């Protein structure tokens, strides 16, 4: 299927991810031992036959640029089309702005020349912080069947109050769009939309001409479009805070969640960094944990997500933790409910303990 074009937004938001986004934007945040968060949405698009994807960024983009590269991992390295990295801050600065955009519509307006070059009839718009394995071709078929101007992917599972919620009629038509409600009602939006390319260009042009910048407020809540809901009942979660990052990382320890996210028919693709298999010492233990390659587990690891090149020395205890690439837990250290960013070192005889609702975060390259 070559009817859809993908656009992914990855940018700095309210910094509820704290230390985890000090040196990176949301989409490049490591997740699940072998992946970055953006890998899920990119893979969704590629699995649906999308051959052209633009990633609109602003903020600390170097980690994202390094990760995506030419797009070869996702078969998006092409002479024509393929993966396009669109640093919107560069466009706004060239027009006298401060390098940031106020909303998605303004970001799209900054790359209007790119939009006008899109070859496909339909565009998929998504944030980069969504963990999901979704058949996007089914969403397009539902969009065409409904005759809607725009289809929003939703879930009936409740979320936070500061998310978008839709009320629909019996036919799935969206009749009300609400945000920051006291009591969530209806379907929770996943910030994933499909609409015609020419309609997107027209809407963005009109909004820019009237200094309107918010996709949610000036398009979804404007009332002038036929909006339709596609309800996804599978696993779908957004990574927008330290708590949500920790909780959804721990979700991966559930076999049913792994089956939904890592469906062999729709593989999640991530960069292969190579390296030897991980080593678990006979005197150590590794229980109910996901462990990437090139690790040395000589202590005790339980209920944890372990990225590559992690070393847990003899006598160290790791429980309910997420350890990023290159983390070292020295002999005698004990860490529970802790997220360690890349290359952190926890020295011996240190005891670090967070909680499931407020995990402790150790910043990148820290020595504790």
N, C-alpha and C positions, 0 to 999 in steps of 0.2 A: 504494500500500500504506500503510495507516494502522494497522498492528498493532504497531509498535514505538515506543518512547520512548527518547530518547538522554540519557545522563548522561556528562559529560566531567569528569575531575578535572584541575585545574591548580593546582599548589601548589609550594612550596619543597621541594627535596630536598637530599641531600648536594650541596654546591656545587661539583661538578666542572665546571660551566660558568663558574666564576670570574667575571671582569669582565662577562661577557655577561648575567649575571642579577643584577648589583648593583642595578639599578633596575627589574627586571621579573621576572615569573615565567615558567616554561618555555614555556608555550603562546603567549605573546606575542612570542617570539623571532623576529626577521625571518629569512626563509629563501627562497632561490631567486630573489631579485631583486624579486619582487612580492608575496610572501606572508608570513604568520606561520605558525608551526608548527601552531597550532590549526586553521588553515583546512583542512588536509587531512582531519582527522577530522570537522569540521563538514560539509564537502562530501560525504564518504562517507555521512553520515547523511541529508542532504537528497536526495542522488541516489537513496537507497533509499526515498524517500517519507516519511521521518520529518518530522513537522510540529512536534513539541514536543521541545525540548532544554534541559536544565538544565546549567549550567557551575558546578561546585563549586570554589571558589577559597580560598586563603589566601596571605598573603605580600604582596608589592608588586604589587597588583592594578591600579593606575591605568592602566598601559599596556594591559592586557587589557580593562578597561572601556572605554577610549577606542576600542580597535580594534573590539570587538564591537558597541558601541552598542546600537541596538534590534534588531539582527539583520537589517536590511533587505537587506544584501548577499546573504544566504543565503535570502531569502524567509521569514524567521522573525519578521518584525514583524507581530504579530497581536493582535487585541483579546482573543482567548482562546487560551491556550497560547502557542506560538511559543518564542522564546528567553527563558530565565529565568537571570539571573545570581545565584548563590547564594554569597555570601561567608561560608563556614562559620565563619571566625574570629569574626564578629559573633555567631553563635549560641552559640559556646562561651564567649565573654566574658559574654554575658547570663546564662549558667549558672554563672559564677564561674570559668571556665577562663582559661588564659593566651593564648587566641586561636589556638592551634595544635591540630591533631588528630593523634593518634598513628598512625592508619591509616585506610583507606578506609571500613571499617565504622563507625568512630566519626564520620567525616565524614557518612556517610549517616544515622546516628542523629541528628546535629545538624539535619538537614533532613527529619525524619520527616513533618512536616505536609505538606511538598511531595510526598514519596513517596506519601502516602495520597490525593493529588489526581490522580495519574496516571490518564489515561483509557484507555491502551492495555494490552493483555494482556501484552506483552513489553517488557523493558528491555535496551538495549545499554549496557554500561559500558565506558568506555575512558579511558586516559590521554590527555593533550593532546600528548604528545611523539612521537607515532607518525607517520611519513611513509609513507603507503600510499594506494593507490586500490583499494578493495575493494568488491565487490558484496555489501553487507550483506544484501540480500534472499535471496541464495543461502545465506548463513550461517543465516538463519532457517529456510529450507526444510530444510536439513540437520539443524538442531536438532529440528524437528518430526518428521522422518523417523526420527531415532534414538530418540526418546522420552526423551531425557536430561533431567535436572533443570537442567543448566547446560552450555553449549557454550563451549569456549575456542578462540579463533583462534590457530593456531600456524604455525610455519614449520619446514621441515626444515633450513634453513640455520643453521649454528652461530653463536653469539654469545659474549658474555662469560660468565664463570663465575658472576657475581652476578646471573643472571637465572633465571626459572622454567623448568624443563624437565619435560616430561611423557613418561611411557612409556605406550604404548597396546597393546591386544590387536588381533587381526586385524579386529575390527569397528569399531575406532576408539574404543573405550571407554578412558578414562584409568584406568590401574591404579596409577600412582604419580606423585606430585608432589614434585619436589626443588628445592632452592634453595641457591645458593652451593656448588655441587659442585666438586670438584677437577678432574674431567674431564667436560665436558658430554656427556650421552647422551640420545638421544630427540629429541623435538620441543621447540623453543624457544617459550615462550609470549610473546605480544605484548601481554599485559595488556588484552585485548579479549574481552568475554564477553556472552552472551545468556542470559537466564533469564526465567521468568514474574514478573510484577510482584508477585503475591501471595506467591510464594516469597521474593522479595527482601525484602519487608516483614517476613515471618516470621523470616527468618534474621537480619536486622538487629536486630529486637526482641529475639530470644533472646540475641544476642551482647551487646547493650547491657546487658541485665538481668544478665549474668554478667561484666561488665567485660572483654569481649573486643572487640578493636578492629581486628585484622588480617584483611583479606580473604584474603590468601594462607594464613596459618597457621590461622585459625579457621574458614574455610569450605572453601578448596580442599584443605587437608591434613587436615581433620577426619575424612574417610573416610565421612561419612554420606550423601553425595549420589552420584547417577549422573552422572558427568562424561564429556563427549564432546569429541573434538578435531576441529576443522575445519582442515584443512591448506591453507595458502595458499602457493603456490609463486612468486607474483609478487614484485615489489620490496616490501620492508617493512623499515624501519630506525627505531630509536629515537634521539632526540637527547637524550643524557643526560650528555655531557661535551664539553669543547672539542674533543678529538680526533674524537669521533663527529660533532660538528657540522661540522667542517672536511671530514672524509672524505666525508660524505654530501652536503655542498654540492658538492664536486668530482665526485661521482657524476653530478650533473645535466649535466655536460659530455659524458656518454656518450649518444648518440642512443637506444640501447635503453632506458636508464633513463627518459629523457624520454617515450618512447612509452608506457611502462607507467604512469608517474605522471600524465601529462597526456593521458588518453584522452578524445577528443571526446565519446564516449557517456556519460562520467561526469566532467564538467568539475570542476576544482578552482577554487573561487570565492574571490576575495580583493577587498578594497576597492580601488576605482578612484580613484586620487588625481588623475587627469587630468594635464595638462601637455603641453608640446610634445614632438615626437620628439627623440631624442638626436642629437647632432652628432659625427661623426667627421671630424677634419681630414684633408685629403688627405696632409699631411706626417706624420701619425701613423699608427697601426695598431691594429686590434682583431681578434685572432685567437682562434678557439675559445673564445669568451666569451659569457656571457649578460649583456645590458645592458638595464636598465630605461629608461623615458622620462626626459627632462629632463636627460640627462647631456651633458657636454662632454669628448670624448676627443681631446686634441691630442698626447698623448704615445704611449707604447707600452703596450698592454694585451694580455696573453696568458693563456689558460687561467684565467680569473677570473670571479667572479660580482659584477656591479656593480649596486647598487640605484640608486634615483632620485636626481637632483640631484647626482651625483658629478662632480667636476672633476679631470681628469688633465691637468696643464699641459704645454706643449711641453718635451721633453727628459726628462720623468719616465718611469720604467719600473715597470710593475706586472705581476708574474708570479705565477700560482698563489695569488691573493688573493681575499678576500671583503671588499668595501667596502660598508658600510651607507650608508643615505641621508644625503646631505649631506657626505660625506667629500671632502676636498680634498688632492690630492697635488701639491705645488709643483714648479716646474721644477727639474730636477737631482736630485730625490729618486728613490730606488730601493727598492722594497718587494717582498719575495718570501716566500711562505708566511706571510702576515699577515692577520689579521682586524681590520678597523677598525670600531669601533662608530660610531653616528650622530654626524655633525658633527665628526669627528676631522680634524685638520689635520697633515699631515706636511710640514714645511718643506724648502726646497731643500737639496741636498747631504747630506741624511740618507740613510743606508743601513740598512734594517731587514730582518732575515732570520730567519725561523723555520725549521721543518722540517716535512715532511709528518706526522710523528708527534707533533710538539710545536709547533704553529703559534704565532706571537707574537700576542697580543691587545692592541689599543690601546683603552683605555676610552672611553666616550662623552664627547664634548666635549673630549677631550685635544688638546693642542698639543705636537707633538714636534719 
